[in-house]
């Protein structure tokens, strides 16, 4: 199927397919004189119209994508009594390269945004959507999920390699799915809402390569994907909303951030006063802060397999479980929850706390929820772990009635085995290189990608030392990976000898992605989704509180 997703992937584009060209939409004018796009869809024996409505920004400062960011929002107002049930919301914006000489490359579209606020007439913020969470939500989607999104907007799976190149004077429009937005969660009927709803889009520096003062914002819109009912159903829904109090549960995004110098192997504790409420899942990210804001935001740093984090109390005591949450376990959690494996090749592992009942991690007694009070602490330690090779030593002994005694062979041969795979027959005085080559050729060694180094001193002191490195996320001896002497006719004047293996130095995992963490200036972000409820009383948005 030549879907939008496939075409985007083939053309190395991020957001390219204009939503107005979505198959089946018909441009028309509704009874209020608004231009809408309608698609008729058969639902049983009834026809239900799916409508796409554009709301254009009333305020649109051109300089919001430049560096430094202005912090001035684009305001988009959704008028009250808009007689549709809203299924979803999409953001579009158009950028022009104002330079006449320089080509610029923009960040992925979502990371041109800092955050989005949805509020009512009184300025009360109902929901905040942070770009990092939106970005991560897309990054962790399966191919099938992205295919579904691409039906509307077209999106490539490679969210980290921006191909948003704008030649001098060129313009491009970007379409961003706002995953988890208020409307997608609540499906509210706007026809009975007496409040206008204000969507405020806060942009940030957009240029990753080139002139940071060149991008200019030319247009910004919110698109609501709605259901348009028959008039009789509109009347029923409006009457219901106006005569009742209706509550809608939804997840709101809350963020705690700390930007400072982080030293390797040093524990830090931060009170997360900004996180309050019942949280089913959260994302912890750690990224290097650079002068290139957007590149820094999408260049995540792994805390190391020996790094850890947990939620603690005032004394830094772990209040979730009896153990810390290491980076390696975070990788396992992500894999367990069907996060695409190729994500690990794109993002150097963002530790993630899933929204399912993993009791030991969430501290949950209520099926995967943790209630943050604003007095909880994030305890964090990034490890400078470079890999420590494992050393296994085979020593030869003579065995008698009084026990075993270390002995040096003067003749004979032996065979070594690793997880069932065996070498050829090796002489007691074979060179270290010969033994090393034989071990390196074992299929079980090659399968794990291990590198072995051998020092054969059997003929001089009765020891053979094997150093193992290049662990693939697992220390060999922790999974039965021990080199053993399985056949031997080694001997000396006292008779036949046996070989026994000891772990002289236990290996330590390094950073799976290659480089260990090094001290520097970083931003730690704890992005939590917290349950709130939207209360509409007699058509007025009255309450926006936590559960």
KETOR-770704 format. One line per field, with one value per residue (C-alpha): x, y, z. Coordinates in steps of 0.02 Angstrom, whole numbers, padded with zeros to 5 digits. Layout:
residues N
x: X  ...;
y: Y  ...;
z: Z  ...;
end
This chain:
residues 547
x: 00000  00072  00020  00071  00191  00275  00290  00362  00489  00540  00562  00646  00519  00454  00288  00239  00065  -00058  -00202  -00325  -00278  -00336  -00434  -00621  -00637  -00754  -00736  -00902  -00982  -01084  -01239  -01131  -01039  -00881  -00776  -00762  -00701  -00826  -00803  -00955  -00928  -01048  -01089  -01213  -01364  -01329  -01218  -01109  -01010  -00829  -00781  -00613  -00621  -00477  -00454  -00323  -00212  -00273  -00099  00051  00219  00341  00496  00445  00554  00711  00849  00830  00645  00526  00409  00260  00124  00017  -00162  -00296  -00475  -00607  -00776  -00912  -01063  -00960  -01086  -00974  -00908  -00719  -00618  -00443  -00337  -00191  -00074  -00008  00116  00208  00390  00483  00671  00692  00875  00915  01081  01081  00996  00933  00884  00743  00718  00582  00418  00363  00527  00501  00369  00406  00231  00047  -00084  -00272  -00373  -00550  -00617  -00554  -00376  -00381  -00262  -00352  -00210  -00027  00058  00248  00339  00460  00316  00230  00394  00427  00249  00279  00452  00388  00244  00244  00247  00062  00021  00124  00037  -00128  -00065  00011  -00161  -00194  -00026  00117  00261  00428  00484  00655  00614  00795  00866  00785  00769  00674  00791  00732  00829  00838  00663  00576  00424  00354  00198  00211  00071  00092  -00016  -00046  -00054  -00149  -00232  -00387  -00509  -00438  -00462  -00632  -00725  -00824  -00971  -00929  -01103  -01160  -01001  -01027  -00841  -00725  -00575  -00404  -00258  -00090  00060  00231  00367  00554  00713  00685  00851  00970  01089  01113  01057  00956  00877  00813  00652  00492  00320  00198  00043  -00020  -00184  -00273  -00374  -00515  -00567  -00752  -00914  -01058  -01225  -01399  -01492  -01601  -01447  -01370  -01526  -01521  -01336  -01352  -01499  -01405  -01250  -01350  -01455  -01320  -01147  -01033  -00862  -00726  -00569  -00412  -00225  -00130  00057  00162  00349  00492  00660  00833  00968  01140  01310  01296  01451  01473  01443  01368  01192  01073  00905  00774  00604  00474  00356  00277  00213  00048  -00086  -00121  00006  -00013  00151  00298  00452  00623  00740  00916  00995  01145  01108  01192  01179  01083  00920  00826  00973  01002  00819  00826  01002  00967  01105  01100  01132  01234  01190  01262  01171  01005  00855  00708  00573  00624  00573  00657  00798  00822  00749  00675  00486  00441  00531  00677  00795  00848  00792  00950  00971  00984  00815  00739  00794  00710  00550  00544  00568  00436  00309  00333  00435  00508  00682  00750  00712  00869  00971  00897  00886  01023  00891  00766  00721  00533  00407  00259  00079  00042  00043  00227  00217  00402  00430  00277  00253  00073  -00058  -00193  -00149  -00007  -00042  00069  00002  00128  00108  00231  00344  00420  00602  00684  00848  00968  01144  01224  01369  01532  01540  01660  01662  01770  01825  01795  01944  01923  02073  02090  02211  02276  02281  02337  02208  02257  02187  02238  02150  02203  02366  02405  02520  02607  02583  02734  02637  02465  02320  02155  01989  01901  01713  01601  01413  01425  01537  01709  01883  01992  02124  02254  02430  02478  02613  02514  02549  02429  02384  02335  02221  02148  02108  02024  01913  01871  01810  01681  01507  01441  01576  01540  01353  01378  01504  01634  01818  01938  02120  02221  02383  02433  02553  02503  02680  02759  02640  02485  02369  02277  02202  02057  02003  01829  01767  01639  01486  01322  01222  01260  01411  01456  01474  01301  01219  01324  01461  01613  01758  01790  01917  01807  01935  02115  02261  02375  02500  02661  02765  02623  02500  02349  02293  02123  02078  01960  01894  01881  01813  01966  01882  01694  01651  01557  01440  01488  01367  01276  01278  01467  01522  01507  01426  01542  01516  01442  01295  01133  00945  00849  00662  00529  00374  00221  00045  -00074  -00260  -00371  -00556  -00641  -00808  -00937  -01085  -01234  -01121  -00986  -00812  -00809  -00678  -00512  -00445  -00346  -00417;
y: 00000  00167  00256  00428  00342  00244  00396  00498  00363  00347  00534  00558  00688  00720  00810  00834  00774  00920  00865  00949  00821  00681  00564  00586  00761  00879  01066  01147  01288  01248  01338  01466  01513  01425  01335  01153  00992  00849  00664  00549  00382  00236  00181  00039  00109  00290  00418  00516  00664  00683  00867  00952  01133  01255  01390  01520  01609  01782  01832  01770  01849  01812  01805  01662  01535  01640  01636  01684  01635  01776  01677  01762  01636  01615  01627  01525  01545  01411  01502  01441  01348  01262  01124  00974  00832  00843  00684  00754  00909  00940  01089  01162  01302  01377  01430  01540  01555  01745  01734  01772  01680  01542  01372  01322  01155  01155  01039  00906  01001  00951  01014  01186  01198  01221  01187  01214  01275  01245  01363  01431  01609  01654  01606  01449  01323  01158  01060  01086  00984  00984  00955  00829  00717  00735  00694  00543  00480  00479  00403  00253  00213  00053  00052  00010  00159  00275  00208  00259  00434  00451  00426  00603  00691  00580  00554  00466  00351  00435  00577  00615  00655  00813  00835  00998  01093  01265  01349  01540  01615  01445  01403  01242  01196  01066  00961  00896  00766  00822  00651  00649  00817  00862  00838  00669  00608  00683  00689  00836  00913  01096  01146  01169  01248  01432  01467  01506  01390  01468  01367  01454  01386  01433  01406  01399  01413  01310  01313  01167  01208  01382  01557  01551  01719  01665  01566  01667  01604  01641  01547  01444  01348  01219  01088  00999  00828  00826  00730  00828  00759  00781  00932  00824  00748  00920  00975  00822  00844  01030  01005  00869  00978  01133  01040  00934  00934  00826  00765  00711  00622  00662  00657  00820  00836  00897  00923  00943  01000  01028  01104  01107  01023  00837  00742  00557  00437  00573  00557  00704  00731  00856  00894  00882  01016  01035  00855  00832  00700  00522  00469  00312  00336  00453  00476  00520  00597  00659  00765  00873  01058  01143  01312  01222  01209  01088  00974  00968  00926  00775  00716  00607  00542  00369  00366  00207  00029  00062  00226  00229  00334  00316  00414  00452  00547  00694  00582  00506  00340  00241  00244  00143  -00019  -00098  -00071  00067  00074  00050  00101  -00081  -00121  00031  -00042  -00205  -00116  -00026  -00190  -00276  -00143  -00164  -00008  -00030  -00105  00016  00157  00106  00141  00316  00372  00323  00249  00357  00267  00250  00206  00122  00151  -00029  -00110  -00148  -00146  -00146  00005  00112  00083  00050  -00037  00023  -00054  00053  00225  00328  00482  00623  00750  00885  00826  00681  00680  00616  00534  00518  00454  00444  00320  00352  00167  00113  -00073  -00175  -00335  -00499  -00608  -00797  -00902  -01088  -01169  -01348  -01459  -01632  -01724  -01847  -01921  -01766  -01648  -01546  -01456  -01330  -01412  -01368  -01486  -01547  -01638  -01670  -01586  -01507  -01443  -01284  -01254  -01100  -01129  -01298  -01249  -01331  -01297  -01421  -01516  -01392  -01431  -01387  -01271  -01197  -01014  -00887  -00835  -01012  -01033  -00859  -00892  -01057  -00972  -00825  -00945  -01028  -00994  -00955  -00822  -00748  -00747  -00638  -00527  -00556  -00516  -00634  -00613  -00761  -00780  -00965  -00998  -01180  -01239  -01115  -01097  -01198  -01053  -00999  -00824  -00772  -00589  -00558  -00390  -00308  -00366  -00354  -00292  -00447  -00495  -00672  -00756  -00693  -00798  -00956  -00888  -00974  -01051  -01227  -01364  -01513  -01641  -01655  -01776  -01645  -01723  -01703  -01818  -01837  -01898  -01827  -01650  -01566  -01387  -01276  -01103  -00957  -00781  -00677  -00512  -00498  -00395  -00231  -00174  -00018  00094  -00017  00123  00132  00285  00302  00454  00601  00751  00907  01025  00928  00943  00812  00806  00706  00709  00643  00615  00653  00619  00775  00800  00929  00980  01065  01132  01195  01228  01319  01252  01267  01153  01083  00984  00827  00661;
z: 00000  -00052  00108  00168  00288  00148  00037  00180  00217  00034  00016  00186  00239  00413  00392  00212  00165  00176  00284  00165  00035  00146  00035  00038  00112  00022  00043  00087  00188  00343  00407  00501  00344  00398  00270  00321  00247  00256  00231  00233  00317  00320  00499  00489  00401  00452  00373  00494  00432  00485  00479  00480  00540  00533  00666  00619  00746  00796  00854  00760  00800  00660  00770  00885  00793  00800  00930  01067  01077  01121  01232  01148  01105  00951  01011  00925  00985  00963  00976  01092  01025  00890  00857  00838  00945  00935  00907  00890  00865  00746  00738  00576  00551  00404  00411  00286  00273  00270  00219  00038  00042  00173  00177  00348  00425  00551  00697  00683  00683  00858  00930  00854  00991  01176  01243  01208  01331  01316  01425  01449  01437  01609  01566  01673  01595  01569  01489  01448  01312  01315  01152  01227  01280  01111  01026  01134  01109  00921  00938  01036  00919  00821  00632  00630  00741  00633  00479  00557  00595  00423  00347  00405  00399  00335  00457  00444  00585  00594  00712  00753  00582  00525  00338  00353  00239  00180  00040  00041  00029  00036  00143  00212  00309  00447  00522  00699  00785  00964  01044  01208  01183  01284  01140  01091  01269  01312  01144  01212  01120  01090  01036  01217  01286  01331  01347  01205  01212  01189  01121  01151  01055  01125  00995  01023  00920  00763  00670  00693  00551  00480  00527  00689  00648  00477  00511  00515  00562  00421  00477  00623  00639  00743  00650  00742  00679  00724  00707  00634  00693  00626  00695  00807  00891  00914  01007  01120  01161  01192  01310  01404  01430  01480  01608  01687  01760  01655  01709  01589  01655  01557  01576  01593  01568  01715  01703  01824  01754  01825  01716  01795  01803  01835  01889  01855  02000  02109  02179  02161  02243  02180  02255  02117  02181  02008  02002  02093  02070  02019  01888  01782  01688  01668  01560  01630  01502  01520  01384  01359  01361  01215  01132  00995  01091  00980  00945  01132  01162  01049  01091  01242  01353  01428  01617  01602  01648  01821  01837  01927  01975  02091  02181  02360  02514  02599  02660  02485  02543  02400  02425  02270  02299  02389  02244  02127  01946  01841  01662  01607  01686  01602  01435  01483  01532  01365  01272  01378  01334  01147  01119  00943  00951  00822  00943  01037  00881  00869  01050  01173  01287  01379  01539  01546  01679  01593  01641  01682  01855  01881  02070  02110  01999  02024  02208  02160  02262  02144  01977  01911  01986  02098  02186  02182  02321  02268  02410  02315  02262  02106  02157  02012  01981  01809  01801  01713  01686  01556  01536  01656  01568  01656  01697  01711  01765  01736  01859  01849  02003  02051  02155  02292  02450  02547  02428  02277  02249  02114  01987  01825  01676  01579  01442  01372  01285  01335  01265  01321  01312  01321  01339  01252  01108  01111  01042  00954  01054  01118  01178  01357  01291  01146  01119  01193  01015  00965  01117  01094  00911  00955  01085  00974  00839  00953  00888  01063  01084  00914  00944  01098  01008  01143  01124  01216  01259  01322  01420  01426  01571  01596  01559  01681  01829  01789  01745  01589  01599  01487  01481  01408  01346  01231  01330  01238  01387  01493  01597  01538  01709  01760  01624  01635  01522  01598  01502  01568  01534  01489  01427  01478  01484  01557  01676  01772  01880  02004  01873  01782  01817  01816  01774  01873  01828  01947  01913  01954  01908  01886  01733  01744  01606  01516  01427  01303  01175  01180  01279  01466  01542  01569  01682  01604  01592  01570  01583  01681  01641  01730  01620  01712  01648  01791  01800  01801  01777  01668  01742  01631  01729  01630  01482  01581  01610  01799  01871  01816  01962  02000  02050;
end
